[in-house]
Amino acid sequence: MPDSRPQQPPSSSGSSSSRTDGSALLLCGARLTDGRTVDVRLGGGRIEAVGTAGSLSMHTARVDLTGYLLLPAPTEPHAHGDTALSADGDGPVSYDDQEVQRRTTEAALLYLGHGATALRSHVRVGDVQGLGALAAVLQARRALRGLAELTAVAMPRVLTGLAGAEELAMLRDAVKMGASVVGGCPDLDPDPTGYVEAVLEVASEHGCPVDLHTDGDDPARLARLAAMAGGLRPGVTLGPCGGLGRLPSEVASRAADRLAAAGVTVVCLPQGGCSGVERRGTAPVRLLRAAGVRVVAGSGALRDVSNPVGRGDPLEAAYLLASRYGLRPEDAYDAVSSSARAALGLPEVRVEAGFPAELLAVRGDRLAGALSLAYSRIVVHQGHVVARTNAVREFCGSAAAVALDLPRQGRGGGPS
């Protein structure tokens, strides 16, 4: 297993730097998905130039990416930082402010180590935790500035009737505090339609996106939600919609058509759900894509009671989309990168001049191989290397390994 302990950004390799302001960085010898080997110059948080290997030599810090595939960085569209890493605790999950901040920060760094430079974290508001958990997550967001971009989704439990009046007021307060997305789980409210109406009203008041949890197993409810969400800007996201895959295919197809017509994005969770074992299952990815629904992939629970073995690895989510659901590797990776960024309202990233320098280098020379064995990774956020994982595989004491020149990962080794 790779060493996941925090590490200092890698020192530059190659020629020494004569610039010490950290404003420029040269990525040398990286391979692109189209097969080209290039140098990439970064500056001011953007990609300044892409040229053939050796053509962009300059006196600045360098990172040697020989043997690495360079990709737009993935994004985590569905995290739960306030409950992450709590599976091993005794008793109920602690919502002590410092504990929530610690868990959220540690979880974000785990996502970052895997390559996700931006993530959306759903945070419970109301009930016993009030706005304390949200305040802690927002504090973690400030602490992570320069490493990763964290946005918070305010997630109340009930919004209708007398019981929901206080939480509705709290939802509005949450947006004023800094939650940039409104969400929640209408399935848990006695009046799911009323819940959605309340969320959409708050989102319309503040110009916020909406991100709702739903199992998607009630086609009539999905149809009403799609009808209400249609045309709302900056957009509506639903997830994980695992129940949609348990519906008869013709019923699921009609629901997918309605979601596509309404412009709703679906976040699937191929690594496991976030609502317990009884609601496990992944949305019907191919059916939704065929209907024209934008489908992105998230991680969901990260080692909490819902999924005590969650990894929070976008590349594993893409691997599962390819291996289990038959997506092409390019489409699977798009679901955790370009499409996920679009779902979060983030600027597009390409390995081309002028685009944001949000990049992931993985050891390998083809995307399919990277999704299969992408252990060694270098992560770039805002033009700076912010995380590095080195994995070394060796076959010790084996004459066969030497004779066959078997691949290994790590410094000095070729792609695996």
VOPAGU-2260 file (C-alpha; in pm, 1 decimal, decimal comma):
REM VOPAGU-2260
SITE   aa  ch    i         X         Y         Z
SITE  MET   A    0       0,0       0,0       0,0
SITE  PRO   A    1     124,9     351,1     -71,7
SITE  ASP   A    2     249,1     559,0     217,2
SITE  SER   A    3     -32,3     806,6     283,9
SITE  ARG   A    4     146,7    1015,0     544,1
SITE  PRO   A    5     164,1    1388,2     465,5
SITE  GLN   A    6     471,2    1467,0     261,9
SITE  GLN   A    7     645,4    1785,6     159,5
SITE  PRO   A    8     596,9    1880,3    -206,6
SITE  PRO   A    9     860,4    1706,9    -419,2
SITE  SER   A   10    1185,5    1886,2    -475,7
SITE  SER   A   11    1254,5    1994,0    -828,7
SITE  SER   A   12    1459,8    1762,0   -1044,1
SITE  GLY   A   13    1667,9    1828,1   -1348,3
SITE  SER   A   14    1838,2    2164,6   -1371,5
SITE  SER   A   15    1835,1    2390,2   -1070,5
SITE  SER   A   16    1595,4    2681,0   -1053,0
SITE  SER   A   17    1706,7    3041,9   -1074,1
SITE  ARG   A   18    1357,7    3164,6    -985,2
SITE  THR   A   19    1258,4    3135,5    -622,7
SITE  ASP   A   20     917,6    3303,6    -626,0
SITE  GLY   A   21     740,4    2977,1    -702,8
SITE  SER   A   22     540,1    3146,1    -979,1
SITE  ALA   A   23     639,2    2899,4   -1252,1
SITE  LEU   A   24     681,8    2524,9   -1276,9
SITE  LEU   A   25     790,3    2306,5   -1566,9
SITE  LEU   A   26     650,6    1952,8   -1594,5
SITE  CYS   A   27     897,7    1762,2   -1810,4
SITE  GLY   A   28     846,8    1456,5   -2027,9
SITE  ALA   A   29     483,4    1385,6   -1946,0
SITE  ARG   A   30     279,0    1157,0   -2166,4
SITE  LEU   A   31     -70,1    1268,6   -2277,4
SITE  THR   A   32    -364,5    1043,4   -2353,5
SITE  ASP   A   33    -315,8    1106,9   -2727,4
SITE  GLY   A   34      31,3     950,1   -2705,4
SITE  ARG   A   35     240,2    1267,6   -2723,9
SITE  THR   A   36     527,6    1327,2   -2484,0
SITE  VAL   A   37     536,2    1692,4   -2381,2
SITE  ASP   A   38     668,0    1956,6   -2147,6
SITE  VAL   A   39     405,6    2168,7   -1970,9
SITE  ARG   A   40     485,2    2510,6   -1825,2
SITE  LEU   A   41     263,9    2635,9   -1542,3
SITE  GLY   A   42     238,0    2988,0   -1408,1
SITE  GLY   A   43     -13,2    3203,2   -1226,8
SITE  GLY   A   44    -228,2    2899,8   -1152,8
SITE  ARG   A   45    -275,6    2820,8   -1522,5
SITE  ILE   A   46    -111,2    2624,0   -1800,5
SITE  GLU   A   47     109,4    2871,0   -1985,5
SITE  ALA   A   48     239,9    2646,7   -2262,0
SITE  VAL   A   49     249,5    2287,4   -2386,5
SITE  GLY   A   50     532,9    2185,4   -2616,9
SITE  THR   A   51     720,8    1882,5   -2737,3
SITE  ALA   A   52     958,1    1732,9   -2482,9
SITE  GLY   A   53    1264,6    1951,6   -2442,3
SITE  SER   A   54    1116,8    2252,6   -2621,4
SITE  LEU   A   55    1024,4    2453,2   -2312,0
SITE  SER   A   56    1357,8    2450,3   -2133,5
SITE  MET   A   57    1377,7    2743,1   -1894,0
SITE  HIS   A   58    1534,4    2846,8   -1564,7
SITE  THR   A   59    1258,5    2748,7   -1326,3
SITE  ALA   A   60    1156,5    2466,0   -1096,2
SITE  ARG   A   61    1107,1    2136,6   -1273,8
SITE  VAL   A   62     932,6    1808,3   -1205,5
SITE  ASP   A   63    1039,7    1510,6   -1412,9
SITE  LEU   A   64     728,0    1323,9   -1528,0
SITE  THR   A   65     903,5    1064,5   -1740,1
SITE  GLY   A   66     692,9     749,6   -1717,3
SITE  TYR   A   67     381,9     939,4   -1605,6
SITE  LEU   A   68      50,7    1003,5   -1776,9
SITE  LEU   A   69     -70,2    1362,4   -1729,5
SITE  LEU   A   70    -445,5    1415,9   -1686,0
SITE  PRO   A   71    -689,7    1683,2   -1574,5
SITE  ALA   A   72    -721,8    1639,3   -1199,4
SITE  PRO   A   73   -1026,1    1446,9   -1077,9
SITE  THR   A   74   -1291,0    1599,0    -853,8
SITE  GLU   A   75   -1488,8    1451,3    -564,2
SITE  PRO   A   76   -1855,7    1551,9    -613,3
SITE  HIS   A   77   -2008,4    1364,7    -318,5
SITE  ALA   A   78   -1819,5    1352,7      11,7
SITE  HIS   A   79   -1933,1    1350,2     375,8
SITE  GLY   A   80   -1650,7    1516,8     562,0
SITE  ASP   A   81   -1841,6    1564,4     887,7
SITE  THR   A   82   -1884,1    1187,9     937,9
SITE  ALA   A   83   -1572,7    1064,1     753,7
SITE  LEU   A   84   -1323,0     840,7     934,0
SITE  SER   A   85   -1561,3     775,6    1223,4
SITE  ALA   A   86   -1626,3     401,5    1177,0
SITE  ASP   A   87   -1381,0     294,8    1446,2
SITE  GLY   A   88   -1521,5     522,1    1716,6
SITE  ASP   A   89   -1721,2     395,5    2012,2
SITE  GLY   A   90   -2083,8     504,2    2029,1
SITE  PRO   A   91   -2253,3     771,3    1816,6
SITE  VAL   A   92   -2050,9     991,9    1583,0
SITE  SER   A   93   -1907,8    1290,1    1769,2
SITE  TYR   A   94   -2011,8    1632,3    1641,5
SITE  ASP   A   95   -1766,5    1819,0    1860,0
SITE  ASP   A   96   -1649,6    2113,2    1648,1
SITE  GLN   A   97   -1279,8    2028,0    1668,8
SITE  GLU   A   98   -1346,7    1662,7    1591,2
SITE  VAL   A   99   -1555,7    1750,3    1283,1
SITE  GLN   A  100   -1287,7    1989,5    1162,9
SITE  ARG   A  101   -1017,8    1727,0    1212,6
SITE  ARG   A  102   -1213,3    1457,1    1028,5
SITE  THR   A  103   -1304,4    1689,6     743,8
SITE  THR   A  104    -945,8    1806,6     701,1
SITE  GLU   A  105    -800,8    1457,1     715,2
SITE  ALA   A  106   -1060,2    1328,7     468,7
SITE  ALA   A  107    -990,8    1614,8     228,0
SITE  LEU   A  108    -619,1    1536,0     239,3
SITE  LEU   A  109    -693,0    1170,2     162,9
SITE  TYR   A  110    -899,2    1274,7    -138,3
SITE  LEU   A  111    -621,1    1512,9    -239,8
SITE  GLY   A  112    -359,1    1240,1    -216,4
SITE  HIS   A  113    -567,3    1037,7    -460,0
SITE  GLY   A  114    -579,5    1335,8    -696,2
SITE  ALA   A  115    -899,9    1525,7    -618,6
SITE  THR   A  116    -814,2    1895,8    -599,1
SITE  ALA   A  117   -1178,2    1997,7    -551,6
SITE  LEU   A  118   -1451,7    1833,0    -348,8
SITE  ARG   A  119   -1809,9    1892,8    -242,9
SITE  SER   A  120   -1890,6    1785,5     112,6
SITE  HIS   A  121   -2245,1    1733,8     241,0
SITE  VAL   A  122   -2285,8    1859,4     598,3
SITE  ARG   A  123   -2575,7    1795,9     834,8
SITE  VAL   A  124   -2742,0    2105,2     976,8
SITE  GLY   A  125   -3022,1    2119,5    1231,7
SITE  ASP   A  126   -3106,4    1844,8    1480,4
SITE  VAL   A  127   -2862,9    1824,1    1769,8
SITE  GLN   A  128   -2564,6    1956,4    1575,3
SITE  GLY   A  129   -2731,8    2284,6    1476,4
SITE  LEU   A  130   -2483,7    2482,0    1266,5
SITE  GLY   A  131   -2177,1    2366,9    1458,4
SITE  ALA   A  132   -2073,9    2098,5    1209,7
SITE  LEU   A  133   -2106,2    2341,6     922,3
SITE  ALA   A  134   -1891,5    2598,9    1103,2
SITE  ALA   A  135   -1625,4    2332,0    1156,7
SITE  VAL   A  136   -1631,6    2227,5     790,3
SITE  LEU   A  137   -1601,4    2589,6     680,2
SITE  GLN   A  138   -1302,6    2627,4     913,7
SITE  ALA   A  139   -1146,4    2320,9     749,4
SITE  ARG   A  140   -1210,2    2481,1     411,1
SITE  ARG   A  141   -1013,0    2787,3     515,9
SITE  ALA   A  142    -727,8    2572,3     648,1
SITE  LEU   A  143    -711,2    2381,2     318,4
SITE  ARG   A  144    -682,6    2693,7     103,8
SITE  GLY   A  145    -396,8    2650,5    -141,0
SITE  LEU   A  146    -412,6    2271,1    -114,9
SITE  ALA   A  147    -765,2    2185,2    -225,2
SITE  GLU   A  148   -1095,2    2357,9    -294,5
SITE  LEU   A  149   -1372,5    2248,5     -57,7
SITE  THR   A  150   -1737,2    2348,7     -91,6
SITE  ALA   A  151   -2008,6    2269,4     162,2
SITE  VAL   A  152   -2364,3    2149,0     103,2
SITE  ALA   A  153   -2607,2    2232,9     385,4
SITE  MET   A  154   -2816,4    1921,2     448,1
SITE  PRO   A  155   -3117,0    1959,3     684,9
SITE  ARG   A  156   -3318,2    1656,9     793,1
SITE  VAL   A  157   -3677,6    1788,3     791,7
SITE  LEU   A  158   -3813,2    2102,7     624,3
SITE  THR   A  159   -4192,0    2069,6     633,1
SITE  GLY   A  160   -4456,5    2111,8     901,8
SITE  LEU   A  161   -4395,6    2250,9    1248,5
SITE  ALA   A  162   -4086,8    2035,0    1293,5
SITE  GLY   A  163   -3933,4    2173,0     975,5
SITE  ALA   A  164   -3990,1    2544,2    1034,6
SITE  GLU   A  165   -3684,0    2582,4    1256,6
SITE  GLU   A  166   -3461,5    2382,0    1021,9
SITE  LEU   A  167   -3580,4    2584,6     723,6
SITE  ALA   A  168   -3469,4    2900,9     901,7
SITE  MET   A  169   -3142,7    2727,2     986,6
SITE  LEU   A  170   -3093,1    2633,7     620,0
SITE  ARG   A  171   -3112,9    3001,3     525,7
SITE  ASP   A  172   -2863,7    3082,0     802,4
SITE  ALA   A  173   -2633,6    2809,9     670,9
SITE  VAL   A  174   -2620,0    2976,0     328,9
SITE  LYS   A  175   -2541,3    3310,3     492,2
SITE  MET   A  176   -2259,8    3142,4     687,6
SITE  GLY   A  177   -2092,0    3014,2     373,1
SITE  ALA   A  178   -2261,1    2694,1     254,7
SITE  SER   A  179   -2258,3    2743,8    -121,3
SITE  VAL   A  180   -2496,6    2457,1    -205,0
SITE  VAL   A  181   -2831,1    2356,1     -52,2
SITE  GLY   A  182   -2937,1    1994,9     -28,8
SITE  GLY   A  183   -3064,6    1723,4     198,8
SITE  CYS   A  184   -3265,0    1404,0     172,1
SITE  PRO   A  185   -3633,0    1452,3      78,9
SITE  ASP   A  186   -3692,3    1077,3     120,9
SITE  LEU   A  187   -3667,1    1123,9     500,4
SITE  ASP   A  188   -3922,3    1404,9     523,2
SITE  PRO   A  189   -4292,3    1321,0     579,6
SITE  ASP   A  190   -4364,1    1542,2     277,2
SITE  PRO   A  191   -4087,1    1479,5      20,0
SITE  THR   A  192   -4241,8    1711,7    -236,6
SITE  GLY   A  193   -4272,1    1990,4      18,3
SITE  TYR   A  194   -3911,3    1933,3     117,6
SITE  VAL   A  195   -3793,1    1977,7    -241,5
SITE  GLU   A  196   -4006,7    2287,4    -281,9
SITE  ALA   A  197   -3847,8    2439,8      29,2
SITE  VAL   A  198   -3493,3    2360,6     -90,1
SITE  LEU   A  199   -3559,4    2503,0    -435,9
SITE  GLU   A  200   -3706,7    2816,6    -282,5
SITE  VAL   A  201   -3396,6    2877,7     -70,2
SITE  ALA   A  202   -3171,8    2801,4    -367,2
SITE  SER   A  203   -3363,2    3047,0    -584,2
SITE  GLU   A  204   -3341,9    3317,1    -316,8
SITE  HIS   A  205   -2962,9    3289,2    -292,2
SITE  GLY   A  206   -2870,0    3172,8    -643,5
SITE  CYS   A  207   -2729,4    2845,6    -510,5
SITE  PRO   A  208   -2701,7    2507,3    -677,7
SITE  VAL   A  209   -2904,0    2218,9    -534,0
SITE  ASP   A  210   -2764,2    1875,5    -447,0
SITE  LEU   A  211   -3018,0    1626,8    -308,3
SITE  HIS   A  212   -2986,8    1273,5    -173,7
SITE  THR   A  213   -3245,7    1030,7    -303,5
SITE  ASP   A  214   -3253,6     657,7    -362,5
SITE  GLY   A  215   -3460,0     716,9    -675,2
SITE  ASP   A  216   -3682,0     412,3    -623,6
SITE  ASP   A  217   -4010,0     607,2    -656,5
SITE  PRO   A  218   -4063,9     702,6   -1023,8
SITE  ALA   A  219   -4358,1     933,5    -948,5
SITE  ARG   A  220   -4149,1    1123,9    -692,8
SITE  LEU   A  221   -3859,6    1147,4    -938,7
SITE  ALA   A  222   -4094,5    1281,3   -1205,0
SITE  ARG   A  223   -4223,0    1553,4    -970,7
SITE  LEU   A  224   -3869,1    1642,4    -870,2
SITE  ALA   A  225   -3757,9    1667,3   -1232,9
SITE  ALA   A  226   -4056,2    1887,2   -1315,1
SITE  MET   A  227   -3976,6    2122,5   -1027,0
SITE  ALA   A  228   -3603,5    2129,3   -1100,3
SITE  GLY   A  229   -3628,9    2197,3   -1470,9
SITE  GLY   A  230   -3474,0    2528,8   -1564,3
SITE  LEU   A  231   -3332,1    2605,0   -1219,7
SITE  ARG   A  232   -2991,8    2766,7   -1246,8
SITE  PRO   A  233   -2714,3    2706,7   -1154,3
SITE  GLY   A  234   -2844,5    2351,9   -1154,8
SITE  VAL   A  235   -2972,4    2047,4    -967,3
SITE  THR   A  236   -2778,8    1732,3    -880,3
SITE  LEU   A  237   -2926,0    1407,2    -748,0
SITE  GLY   A  238   -2754,6    1107,5    -598,4
SITE  PRO   A  239   -2691,0     827,9    -545,8
SITE  CYS   A  240   -3013,7     703,5    -718,0
SITE  GLY   A  241   -2926,3     338,1    -659,2
SITE  GLY   A  242   -3296,4     250,5    -640,8
SITE  LEU   A  243   -3340,3     363,9    -999,5
SITE  GLY   A  244   -3146,5      55,4   -1102,0
SITE  ARG   A  245   -3396,6    -169,9    -922,4
SITE  LEU   A  246   -3692,7     -41,8   -1122,1
SITE  PRO   A  247   -3819,4    -220,0   -1435,5
SITE  SER   A  248   -3612,9    -103,9   -1732,7
SITE  GLU   A  249   -3900,7      70,9   -1909,6
SITE  VAL   A  250   -3991,8     262,0   -1590,9
SITE  ALA   A  251   -3629,3     356,8   -1531,6
SITE  SER   A  252   -3596,8     470,2   -1893,9
SITE  ARG   A  253   -3892,8     706,4   -1863,4
SITE  ALA   A  254   -3748,5     848,4   -1541,1
SITE  ALA   A  255   -3410,4     896,1   -1710,3
SITE  ASP   A  256   -3576,3    1081,1   -1998,7
SITE  ARG   A  257   -3741,9    1320,8   -1753,4
SITE  LEU   A  258   -3415,9    1383,5   -1569,2
SITE  ALA   A  259   -3238,4    1452,6   -1897,6
SITE  ALA   A  260   -3509,5    1694,6   -2011,2
SITE  ALA   A  261   -3481,9    1881,3   -1681,2
SITE  GLY   A  262   -3101,7    1905,9   -1707,1
SITE  VAL   A  263   -3051,4    1718,5   -1378,2
SITE  THR   A  264   -2708,2    1568,5   -1307,1
SITE  VAL   A  265   -2689,3    1228,3   -1136,2
SITE  VAL   A  266   -2399,9    1143,2    -903,1
SITE  CYS   A  267   -2352,3     767,7    -875,7
SITE  LEU   A  268   -2144,4     604,7    -602,7
SITE  PRO   A  269   -1981,9     289,9    -746,7
SITE  GLN   A  270   -1754,3     245,9    -442,1
SITE  GLY   A  271   -2053,6     209,9    -207,2
SITE  GLY   A  272   -2346,2     417,4     -87,8
SITE  CYS   A  273   -2375,8     660,4     199,7
SITE  SER   A  274   -2704,0     542,1     350,5
SITE  GLY   A  275   -2629,7     196,1     485,4
SITE  VAL   A  276   -2619,7    -151,6     336,1
SITE  GLU   A  277   -2995,6    -176,5     280,6
SITE  ARG   A  278   -2980,2      95,0      13,4
SITE  ARG   A  279   -2666,0     -19,0    -163,2
SITE  GLY   A  280   -2658,5     -31,2    -538,9
SITE  THR   A  281   -2540,5     197,6    -813,9
SITE  ALA   A  282   -2751,7     406,6   -1045,9
SITE  PRO   A  283   -2802,1     254,3   -1393,6
SITE  VAL   A  284   -2514,1     443,4   -1548,6
SITE  ARG   A  285   -2545,0     324,3   -1907,5
SITE  LEU   A  286   -2921,6     377,2   -1916,1
SITE  LEU   A  287   -2889,6     730,5   -1780,5
SITE  ARG   A  288   -2610,4     820,1   -2021,0
SITE  ALA   A  289   -2807,3     680,9   -2312,8
SITE  ALA   A  290   -3095,3     911,6   -2217,5
SITE  GLY   A  291   -2862,7    1211,7   -2219,2
SITE  VAL   A  292   -2827,5    1253,0   -1842,8
SITE  ARG   A  293   -2492,5    1384,6   -1725,6
SITE  VAL   A  294   -2363,0    1113,9   -1491,8
SITE  VAL   A  295   -2068,3    1178,5   -1260,2
SITE  ALA   A  296   -1912,1     950,5   -1002,0
SITE  GLY   A  297   -1835,9    1018,1    -637,1
SITE  SER   A  298   -1708,3     827,9    -337,2
SITE  GLY   A  299   -1985,4     873,9     -80,8
SITE  ALA   A  300   -1900,9     748,2     264,9
SITE  LEU   A  301   -1536,0     743,0     365,2
SITE  ARG   A  302   -1485,2     490,6     644,5
SITE  ASP   A  303   -1793,4     580,0     843,6
SITE  VAL   A  304   -2075,8     352,1     960,4
SITE  SER   A  305   -2229,8     350,6     610,6
SITE  ASN   A  306   -1911,7     221,5     448,1
SITE  PRO   A  307   -1629,9     140,6     691,6
SITE  VAL   A  308   -1395,4      48,6     404,5
SITE  GLY   A  309   -1458,0     352,1     180,9
SITE  ARG   A  310   -1145,1     473,5       3,6
SITE  GLY   A  311   -1237,6     812,5    -137,7
SITE  ASP   A  312   -1042,3     741,0    -455,8
SITE  PRO   A  313   -1183,5     893,9    -776,9
SITE  LEU   A  314    -969,0     666,5    -991,2
SITE  GLU   A  315   -1119,9     361,9    -822,6
SITE  ALA   A  316   -1465,9     502,2    -898,5
SITE  ALA   A  317   -1362,4     537,1   -1264,0
SITE  TYR   A  318   -1213,5     186,1   -1260,8
SITE  LEU   A  319   -1543,4      44,0   -1134,3
SITE  LEU   A  320   -1740,8     230,5   -1399,0
SITE  ALA   A  321   -1517,9      74,5   -1663,3
SITE  SER   A  322   -1486,3    -276,1   -1519,9
SITE  ARG   A  323   -1836,2    -324,4   -1378,9
SITE  TYR   A  324   -2053,5    -107,4   -1600,7
SITE  GLY   A  325   -1867,7    -130,0   -1928,6
SITE  LEU   A  326   -1781,0     234,1   -1985,8
SITE  ARG   A  327   -1480,3     311,9   -2201,4
SITE  PRO   A  328   -1185,1     419,6   -1983,3
SITE  GLU   A  329   -1208,8     769,2   -2133,6
SITE  ASP   A  330   -1576,8     800,6   -2041,9
SITE  ALA   A  331   -1518,5     653,4   -1698,0
SITE  TYR   A  332   -1242,4     902,6   -1621,7
SITE  ASP   A  333   -1451,5    1187,7   -1760,1
SITE  ALA   A  334   -1716,5    1101,9   -1498,2
SITE  VAL   A  335   -1470,4    1183,8   -1218,3
SITE  SER   A  336   -1292,3    1471,1   -1391,9
SITE  SER   A  337   -1436,7    1696,1   -1663,5
SITE  SER   A  338   -1803,6    1608,8   -1608,9
SITE  ALA   A  339   -1762,0    1618,8   -1231,2
SITE  ARG   A  340   -1603,1    1964,5   -1253,5
SITE  ALA   A  341   -1891,3    2083,6   -1471,1
SITE  ALA   A  342   -2141,6    1946,7   -1218,5
SITE  LEU   A  343   -1969,7    2148,9    -946,6
SITE  GLY   A  344   -1963,9    2463,5   -1159,3
SITE  LEU   A  345   -1585,1    2462,0   -1189,2
SITE  PRO   A  346   -1393,1    2577,3   -1497,3
SITE  GLU   A  347   -1303,2    2317,2   -1756,9
SITE  VAL   A  348    -952,1    2171,9   -1744,2
SITE  ARG   A  349    -755,4    2047,2   -2043,0
SITE  VAL   A  350    -383,5    1992,7   -2079,6
SITE  GLU   A  351    -367,3    2294,6   -2308,4
SITE  ALA   A  352    -241,6    2650,3   -2274,9
SITE  GLY   A  353    -481,4    2882,8   -2095,3
SITE  PHE   A  354    -661,1    2622,8   -1885,4
SITE  PRO   A  355    -641,7    2599,0   -1504,0
SITE  ALA   A  356    -337,4    2409,3   -1375,3
SITE  GLU   A  357    -540,0    2138,9   -1195,2
SITE  LEU   A  358    -356,2    1822,6   -1295,6
SITE  LEU   A  359    -285,4    1465,7   -1194,4
SITE  ALA   A  360      16,6    1267,1   -1308,9
SITE  VAL   A  361     -12,0     890,0   -1267,9
SITE  ARG   A  362     258,0     638,0   -1343,1
SITE  GLY   A  363     168,6     463,5   -1666,7
SITE  ASP   A  364     139,0     527,8   -2037,3
SITE  ARG   A  365    -226,6     449,9   -2112,4
SITE  LEU   A  366    -545,7     554,4   -1935,3
SITE  ALA   A  367    -674,3     198,5   -1902,4
SITE  GLY   A  368    -355,1      92,0   -1728,7
SITE  ALA   A  369    -361,6     399,7   -1506,5
SITE  LEU   A  370    -713,1     316,4   -1386,6
SITE  SER   A  371    -599,7     -37,1   -1313,6
SITE  LEU   A  372    -269,3      27,3   -1133,2
SITE  ALA   A  373    -240,1     399,9   -1062,7
SITE  TYR   A  374     -52,3     382,5    -733,8
SITE  SER   A  375     214,9     648,6    -790,4
SITE  ARG   A  376      59,2     992,7    -828,6
SITE  ILE   A  377     163,2    1358,0    -837,7
SITE  VAL   A  378    -109,6    1615,2    -777,4
SITE  VAL   A  379    -103,4    1976,7    -898,6
SITE  HIS   A  380    -340,7    2243,4    -764,8
SITE  GLN   A  381    -329,3    2606,2    -878,3
SITE  GLY   A  382      -2,5    2538,2   -1055,8
SITE  HIS   A  383     180,2    2389,4    -755,0
SITE  VAL   A  384     257,1    2030,5    -659,5
SITE  VAL   A  385      50,1    1970,6    -346,0
SITE  ALA   A  386      70,4    1593,3    -296,3
SITE  ARG   A  387     286,3    1306,1    -403,9
SITE  THR   A  388     248,1     931,1    -351,1
SITE  ASN   A  389     530,7     694,0    -442,2
SITE  ALA   A  390     457,1     323,5    -457,3
SITE  VAL   A  391     736,9      74,0    -513,0
SITE  ARG   A  392     677,1    -280,9    -628,3
SITE  GLU   A  393     971,1    -521,7    -624,1
SITE  PHE   A  394     999,3    -896,3    -671,5
SITE  CYS   A  395    1263,3    -983,4    -414,8
SITE  GLY   A  396    1503,5   -1271,2    -460,5
SITE  SER   A  397    1339,1   -1391,6    -778,6
SITE  ALA   A  398    1558,9   -1487,1   -1071,4
SITE  ALA   A  399    1246,6   -1502,4   -1287,1
SITE  ALA   A  400    1163,0   -1141,6   -1212,5
SITE  VAL   A  401    1508,0   -1032,7   -1321,0
SITE  ALA   A  402    1511,5   -1251,2   -1630,3
SITE  LEU   A  403    1170,0   -1134,7   -1746,4
SITE  ASP   A  404    1236,4    -768,0   -1658,7
SITE  LEU   A  405     901,0    -750,5   -1481,6
SITE  PRO   A  406     760,0    -397,3   -1433,3
SITE  ARG   A  407     791,2    -212,9   -1106,1
SITE  GLN   A  408     660,4     117,5    -977,2
SITE  GLY   A  409     860,4     380,0    -798,1
SITE  ARG   A  410    1160,7     602,7    -843,1
SITE  GLY   A  411    1387,7     472,9   -1114,4
SITE  GLY   A  412    1136,1     212,8   -1231,8
SITE  GLY   A  413     938,1     208,5   -1550,2
SITE  PRO   A  414     561,1     240,4   -1578,5
SITE  SER   A  415     352,1     -37,6   -1438,6
